[in-house]
Amino acid sequence: MISRARASALLAGAVTLGAIPLPVRAAPKPVRGLEQIDHIIVIYLENRSFDHLYGMFPGADGFANAAGAAPQADAYGKPFKMLPAFAGHPLDPTRPSLELPQLPNRPFDLAAYVPIDRPLNASCEEANNFYQAQRAINGGAMDRYVSISGSPVMGYYDGRSLPMWQYAQDYVLADRFFQAAFGGTMMNHAFLFAGGVLQWPNAPAEFVAEVAPDGTLLKDGLVTPDGFIVNNLSSHEAALVPLQTHPHIGTRLDAAGISWVWYAGGTTPSSRPYLHFRDTAYGTPGWKMHVKSDESEFVADLKNGTLPRVALVKPAENEHPKEMLGLRQADQHVADLVQAVQESAYWKSSVVIVTYDEGHSFWDHVAPPKVDRWGPGRRIPAIIISPFAKKRHVDHTPYDTTSILKLIETRFGLEPLGPRDAAAADLTAALQLT
């Protein structure tokens, strides 16, 4: 959390922190062999932390290394003797809601209470809001998730029964990949698309957070005191935000003559970042050229030979815990999309990156690195699948969401969008290029 004075100082120096125009920077140096990759495909999912799905993955930094993790503590820092019981309000009243008894203060197998093919059917994601996420991380102790969101956040699944686990086993699982920002869907989609945070100067006071001089959050809000959007917007709120004019990855690709498309299975304003930019907003020529309605068009483009060189795929079934179809079916849907790439003519020259926007409120034992005021946030799964990917490999290189941008920029010789992607590792450590 930041003080008003700190916020003012950051605003004054925002050229190095926010999603606003930056001085021209040189494109990354070419990586030998990367020119063999003609297509970069990103499948962007929802709301799962690394330990929540891959904590039991052999060779990865998972539960085997978490014995020394701090126990979950209450808002005053006192460790819980037992994780508190949980009785959630059902999101779908026709189905049973998530209920948990008191449990030992440690990670637990969620399948004993919610089978892997059923939805959670309860809300427990408060710790993925911008300010609350920082409280949950608590300087790297990672010990306030339960106090903010309840005991379900300590639940995990044995992912070995999931289809994408097999892809992670056969190709590359990155176990040091962090969500770019502390916040939720809005912030992290903005980082994927534009390398930083969207702005709302002079937002109505009702939407602006209030922060005391000592850093205490007095009132939560969608927007920081200095005008950056850090929490999710409703459709009504999104309609009030001025369209953004700074560059995004599509701007860079267009200038270089590189084709790109966002396949928009996600339908909320927070999961459709292009809607917030003047050149790709709904109805613009950019929107008509670069946005397709859902992932079925992605599969059609694979079959028809019309796939763009950069494809950003947001599946409608994206593994969000609120999905009523359940995790197993959504994970199978993702695996089907990957298989469609493998069965296409594009496979031999493609790299597929499957990752998540953020970790919901699910706990992870690895503290994120400290980079800037925005994050990174929690560790999330990332799987790199390609004929050029190393085989049966766990990549321990530190990455975040902007590493995807860095890979695109490195491959196509593009100027970085901001300081985060300029400094990010480019995922080539997961590849065997020579």
N, C-alpha and C positions, 0 to 999 in steps of 0.2 A: 504494500500500500504506500502511496506517495502523499506527501504534504502539499498544501497549496503552493508554498514557496518552491518546492521541488518541481511541482507541475509547471509553474511559470518558467522556471529555468529550463525545463525540458522543452517547453514550447519555443522558447527563444532559440534553442539549439536543435530544433526538430529536423533540420536538414539531414541529420545523421541518424534519426530514430524513426520517423514516421513514414507513411506511404505518400511521400510528396516528391516533386522533381528533385533530382540529385545532379551534382556535377557529372559530366561525361566521364565514364570509366572505361578502361580498355577491356575488350572481350577476354575471357580466360584463354590461357595458352592451349593450343590443340593437344589432345592426348593421342599418341600413336595408336592406330588400330580402331579408334572410335568411329572413323569414317565408314566402317563396315555396317554400322547401325543406321538404317534409313528411317526407322519408325520408333518413336517413343510413345508407349501407351501407359497411361496412369489410370488405375481403377481405384476410386477414392470412396472409402467406406465410412462407417459411422460408429464412434463411441465404444471403443474397447481398448483397455490398457494392455500392455505386453504381458504382465504376470497373469492377468485375468484369462488369457487364452493360451499363452505359450510359456507359462511359468514352469511347466514340466518338460520342456523341449530339451533333448539331450545336447549337451555342449554349449547351451545358452546360459546367460546369467539369469537364472530363475530362482525358484524356491530353494534349491540346493545351496544358494549363496545368501539366502535371506535370514538365516538364523539370528544374525546380530541386529536385525531391523528393530527400530524402536516400537514398543507396543502402542496401540492407539490410545489417545488421551482425550479427556474432556476439554471444554473450551478454556479451562484454567490450567491445563497442563498436567492434570492428575490422571495417571493411567487407569483405564477401566479394569476392574477386577474381572468382569465378564463383558463381552459385547452386549449392548442392550438389545432387548427384544424389539422386533419390528413388525408392525401391522400396517401395510400400505393401503392407501385408497385405490381401488381398482380403476385403471384407465378404461377398461372394458367391463362394465358391471355384469355382463352375462357370463364372465369367466372368473375363476377364483383369483383373488389377489395374492401377492407375495406376502407371506407371513413367516417370521423367523423367531424361534425361542432365544433365550439367552444362550450364548455360545462362548467357548474359550476365546481369549483375546489374541487371535492369530488368523491367518487365512484359512478358509474352509471350502469344502467342495460344495458348490452351489447346486449341483445336480441332485443332491439329496432332498432339496426343497423345491427346485424348479428344474425339471428335466431339460436337457439341452435342446429338445425340439419344441419347447414351450416358451412363450414370452414371459418377461418378468411381471408385466401387468401392474406395475406400480412405479411411481416417480421417486427417484433417489439420486438426482444428478445435480444438486445445488453446488457441489464442489467443482463444477466446470464453468462457473461464472468467473469473470476476470479477477475480482478482488478475493472472492472466496477460495479460488484455486490457489492463490498465493498463501492464504492462511492454512490451507490443507497441507501444502508442501512444507510450510513452517521452516524455512531456511534450509531445507534438505532433510529434515527429520522425517518427513512423510507420515506424520503421526496424528493429523487432525481430520482425516477423511471421514471417519465415523461420526465425530462430533458435529460435522456439517451436514452429512448426507445419510447417516444411519448405517447399520451393520451390513446391509447387502453389499456395500462397496468392498468388503473383504472377501466376497465370494469369487471363486474361480471355477472354470470348467477344465476338465481333462480334454485338451484339444485333439488328442490322438484319434478320435473318432470323426473329426471334421475333414472334409475333402481338401481344404487349403493346407492343412497340416502336411499332407503328402507332398504338395508342391514345395512347401518350406523345407521338407526333408530332402527332396530331389535337387533343389536348386539352392538359393541363398536366403537365409533368414538373417536380417539385421537386428541385433539385440542392443544397439545403442542409438536407436532412431526415436527422436522426441518430437512431439507436436510442437509446431513453431511458436505458438502463443499460449499464455496461461488460460485464455478464455475458451469458449466453446466453438460451435459450428461457424459463426460469423467471422470471427477473427482468423481461424485457421484456413477457411476457404479463401479469405482475402490474401493471406500469405501465400497460398498456393498459386493464386491467379496474379497477384500484383507485388508479392515480396514484402508486404508491410500492412499497415492498418489503414482502414478507410477513415475519412474525416467528416465531421459534421460541425463546422464552425457556427457559433452562435445558436446552438441547438436550444429549443425551449427548456426552461429551467426544470420542468418536470422530468426531463429525460437525463439530466446531468447529475452525476455522482457528486457528493459532498465529502471532502476529506479534511479531517482536522490537522492542525499544524504538526502534531506528533505522529501523523500517519494513520490515525484511527478512521475507519470508514464510518461516517455519520449517516449517510444515505446512499444506498446503492443506486446505480443508474446505468443507462445504456452507453453513456458518453462520459469520458474523463473530463475533469475540469478544464483541460486545454483542448477539448474538441475532437478526440479520437473515439471511434465506435468500438467498444470492447465487449458488448453483450449482444445477444440475438435480437433481431428486429421482427416485429409482426408486419403483416402486409400494410397495415395502416401507417405504422411508423416508418417503414421503408419508403413509402410514397412521399414523405416529408423531407427526406434527405437529398441535398443537392447532388446532382450527378458528378462523379469524380472525373477529373481530366488528366491525371498523371498517367504515365505509361503502365502497362501490364504486360504479361508475357505475350499476349496476342499482338500487342503493338510492335514488340520487337520482332516477332515472327513475320508479321505482315511486311515490315520494312525490309526484311531479308528475303521475301518471296517464298517463305516456308508455309505450307498449308497447315491449318489447325482447325479443330472442331471440339466444342464442349458438348458431349452427349448428356442431356439434362434429365436424368431420371428423377433426381431430387427436385422437389417443387416449392420449397420454402424460400423466401427472400434471402435467408441466411446461407442456404446451400447453393445459391445461384449468383455468385459474385459479379458476373458480367452484367447483370441487370443494373448495377450501381454505377456503370461507366457510360459516359456520354456517347462513345463510339460503338458500344455493344448493347445498349439498353434496348428494351423490347421495341420492335418495329423499325429499328435503324438498319441501314445496309449491313453494318457489321454483325448485327444479330441474325439477320437473314442468311448471311454467308457462313457464320461460324457456330451457330447454335442449332442443334437438332433435338427433337422432343424427348427421346428416350434411348435406352441402350439397344432396343431392337434395330434402330437405324445403324448403330455401330456394327452389329452382326451382319446387317445387309451390306454395309460398305466393305466388310471383310470379304464377303462372297462376290460382290460385284466388281471388285478391283478399284474401289473409289475411296479407300482409306486415306485420310490426311497423314502427313508425316508426324504430327503431334496430335494425339487423341486423348482427351481428358474425359473419362467415363464416370458418371455418377449414377450407379444403379438405383432403381426404385427399391429393390430388395437389397439393403445395404448393411444389414446386421445391427441396426440400431436396436437396443434392448426393448424398446417399446413396440417393435414390429410384432404383430399378432401371428405371423407365420412361424416365428421362432428362429433361433440361431442356426440350427442345422440346415434348414431349407434355404435360408439366405446365403449361407456359406457354400452350399451346393450351386446356387445360382452364380456366385462369383467364379467358382471352379469351371462352370459351363462357359462363362465368358472367356476365361483363359484357354480352355480347350478349343473354343472357336478360333482364337488366334493361332493356336498350334496347327489346326487343320487348314489354315488359309495359306495362300501364297506368300503372305507377309511374314510368316514365322521366321524364316531364315535370316531376315534382316531386322528383327525387332527386339526390343527389350520391354518387358511388361513389369510395372511396379504396382504392387497391390499394397495399399496402406490405408490408414484411418485418419479422419480429420482430428480427432482427439479421443481422450480416454474415458468419456462420460464422467462418472465420479469414482470409477474403479481404482482401487489402490495399486500402486506399484512400488517396489522396494528401492529402486534406483533413483537417487536424487538427480534432477536435471542440472546441466551446467548453467552457470550464470553468465548470460550474454548481454542482455539489455533489459529495459523496463518491461518489454512485452513477453519475454520468456527466454528460452523455451520452457514448455510445460512438461507434463508427464511423458514417460516412455510409451510408445505405441508399436504394434507389430508392423513390420515392413518386409515384404517378400519380393525378391528380384528374380524374374523368370525370363530366360532367354537362351538361345543356343550359345550365346557368349557368356552366360553366367557361369561362375564356378559351380561345380557339382558337389552336392551334399556338404555345404559350407555354412558356417555361422560367421558372419561379418561383425566384428567388434568395433568397427570404425564409428566414431561419433558423427551422427547425422541429425538433421531435422527436416521439416517439410520443405524448406527452401533448398535442400540438396537436390530435390527434383528439378527445380528451376536451374540450379547450377549445372546439372547434367544436360539439360536442353541447351543452355547457353554455351556450354563447352562444345557440345556436338556441332552446333550450327554457327558458332562464332558470334554470339550475341553479347551486347553490353549488359552488365548486370542491372537489375532494377533498383537495388539498394544495398546497404552495407551487409545485411544478413546473407543474401544469396551470394554476394561477392566473396564473403569469407567462408561459405559453407563447403564441406567436402562434396565431391560431385558424383558419388556412388560408383566410380570406376574401380574402386577396390573390390567390388563384388563381381567384377567382370574379368574374363580371361581373353584379352584382345589380341595377343601376339602368339 
